[in-house]
Amino acid sequence: MIRYAPELGGEIISACEVSQRSEAVCRDMAHVGIAICRALSIPSGLVVGYLETLRPVDLHAWFEAYVGGRWYTFDPTQDTLGGARIAIAYGRDAADVAVYTQFGSPVDLISMRVEVEEIVRPTV
């Protein structure tokens, strides 16, 4: 079993390397799910966005797989799929959905603020 450890996000590793560890970030755990699906010829891809119930609020990754004529969401970091998800990027893997790509000197994120408000539609 791989424990979700969001504080480990600095290292880029393969799905094979993730499967040999006891801790990983959401991106890495999603890559393992994608690798398993593709080994079974199941189309799959990475999704990056926000998960309503994730604290502290931060970017999150999960994957989708095409089974039985439709796409299904899978999140290896969560016990259930509860909570709203806001997808901001879809791709084959993390390289396709990088929030930013940085070359040269390292860039430090000083602060981040994300606000999401549920809009309740009136019933007709």
LUMSEMAR-550804 format. One record per residue: residue in three letters; x, y, z of N, C-alpha, C in turn. Coordinates in steps of 0.2 Angstrom, whole numbers, plus 2048, in hexadecimal, padded with zeros to 3 digits. Layout:
% LUMSEMAR-550804
ALAXYZXYZXYZ
...
//
This chain:
% LUMSEMAR-550804
MET8047FA800800800800804806800
ILE80280B7FC8068127FC8028177FF
ARG80581A80480281F808803826804
TYR7FD82A8047FD830801801835806
ALA80683880380A83D80780C843803
PRO80784880380784E7FF80E852800
GLU81185180581785580681D853802
LEU81D84D7FF82284A7FB82384C7F4
GLY81F8517F181E8537EA8248557E6
GLY82A8567E982F8597E58338547E0
GLU83284E7E18368497DD8328467D8
ILE8348467D18318437CC83383C7CB
ILE82F8377CC8308307CB82C82C7C7
SER82E8277C58298237C082481F7C4
ALA81F81C7C081A8187C481D8127C7
CYS82280F7C48268097C682980B7CD
GLU82C8117CD8308137D382B8147D9
VAL8258177D78208187DC81D8127DF
SER81C80D7DB81A8067DD81E8037E2
GLN8258057E382A8027E782A8067ED
ARG82780C7EE8278107F482180F7F9
SER8228127FF81C811803818818804
GLU81B81D8018178248018188277FA
ALA81382B7F881382E7F280E8347F2
VAL80F8397ED80A83E7EC80483C7E7
CYS7FF8407E77F983E7E37FB83D7DB
ARG8008417D98028407D280583A7D1
ASP8098387D580D8317D480882B7D5
MET80382C7DA7FE8267DB7FA8267D5
ALA7F882C7D27F482B7CC7F88287C6
HIS7FE82A7C68028277C080381F7C1
VAL80381C7C78028157C87FC8127C5
GLY7F68167C77F08147C47EF8147BD
ILE7F28197BA7F281A7B37F68147B0
ALA7FC8137B280180D7B07FD8067B0
ILE7FA8057B67F67FF7B67F07FE7B1
CYS7ED8047B07E78047AB7EA8037A4
ARG7F08067A27F280579C7F57FE79B
ALA7F87FB7A07FA7F479F7F57F079E
LEU7EF7F279F7E97EE79E7E57F0798
SER7E87F57947E57F878E7DF7FC78F
ILE7DF7FF7957D98037977DC80B796
PRO7D880E7927DB8157917DA819797
SER7DF81D7997DF82179F7E382779F
GLY7E282C7A37E58327A37E58367AA
LEU7EA83B7AA7EA83E7B17E68457B0
VAL7E38467B67DF84C7B77E28507BD
VAL7E38577BC7E685B7C17E08607C2
GLY7DF8627C97DA8677CB7DA8687D2
TYR7D48697D57D386A7DC7CE8657DE
LEU7CF8637E47CA85E7E87C78627EE
GLU7C18637EE7BD8677F37BF8657FA
THR7C085F7FB7C285D8027C985C804
LEU7CD85E7FF7D585E8017D7864805
ARG7DA86280B7DC86880F7E4866811
PRO7E886B8107E787280D7E5872806
VAL7E28778037E08777FC7E68787F8
ASP7E78737F37ED8737EF7EB86F7E9
LEU7EF8707E47EE86C7DE7EE8657DF
HIS7EA8617DC7E985A7DD7E98567D7
ALA7EB8507D67EB84C7D07E78457D2
TRP7E38437CD7E083D7CD7E083A7C6
PHE7DD8347C47DD8327BE7D68307BC
GLU7D582F7B57CF82D7B27D08277AE
ALA7CC8227AD7CD81C7A97C681B7A5
TYR7C781979F7C181879A7BF81179B
VAL7BA80F79E7B880879F7B080879D
GLY7AE8037997A78027977A4808794
GLY7A880B7907A581178C7A481778F
ARG7A78187957A781F7987AE82079D
TRP7AF82679E7B58277A37B38277AA
TYR7B78247AE7B68247B57BC8277B9
THR7BA82A7BF7BF82E7C37C28297C8
PHE7C98297C97CC8257CE7D182A7D2
ASP7D182A7D87D582D7DC7D88297E2
PRO7DF8277E07E28227E57E38257EC
THR7E382C7ED7E482F7F37DE82F7F8
GLN7D882E7F57D282F7F97CE8287FA
ASP7CB8278007C78218017C18217FD
THR7BE8277FB7B88287F77B982D7F2
LEU7B482E7EE7B58337E97B08397EB
GLY7AF83A7F17AB83F7F47AE8467F3
GLY7AA84B7F37AD8527F27AD8547EB
ALA7AC85A7E97AC85C7E27B385D7E0
ARG7B485C7D97BB85C7D67BA8627D1
ILE7BF8667D07C086B7CB7C68697C7
ALA7C58677C17CA8657BD7CD86B7B9
ILE7D386C7B97D68717B57DA86F7AF
ALA7DC8697AF7E08667AA7E085E7A9
TYR7DF85C7A37DF8557A17E585379D
GLY7E884E79E7EE84C79A7EF84479A
ARG7F48427967F783B7977FA83A79D
ASP7FE83F7A080283E7A68048457A8
ALA8088457AD80984C7B180D8507AC
ALA81184E7A78148527A280F85679E
ASP80985379D80485779980085C79D
VAL80085B7A37FC8607A88008647AD
ALA8068657AB80B8697B08088707B1
VAL8078727B78048787B880987E7B6
TYR80F87C7B78158817B481B87C7B2
THR81F87F7AE82587B7AC82A8817AD
GLN82F87F7B18348847B383B8827B1
PHE83F8867AE8468857AC84A88A7AF
GLY8508887B185588C7B485488C7BB
SER8558927BF8558927C684E8907C9
PRO84F88D7CF84888B7D28448917D4
VAL83D88F7D38388947D58358927DB
ASP8348967E18318947E782A8977E7
LEU8258937E881E8967E981E8997EF
ILE81C89F7F081C8A37F68158A27F9
SER8108A37F58098A27F88048A07F3
MET7FF89D7F57FA89B7F07F389B7F3
ARG7EE89E7F07E789E7F37E289C7ED
VAL7DE8977EF7D98957EB7D28957EE
GLU7CE8987EB7C78997EE7C28967E9
VAL7BE8917EC7B888E7E87B288F7EB
GLU7AD8917E77A68927EA7A188E7E6
GLU79D88A7EA7988867E679388B7E5
ILE79088A7DE78B88E7DC7858897DC
VAL78088B7E077A8867E07758897DB
ARG7738857D676E8877D17678867D4
PRO76388B7D275C88B7D57598857D1
THR7548827D575087D7D274B8807CE
VAL74987C7C874487F7C473D87C7C5
//
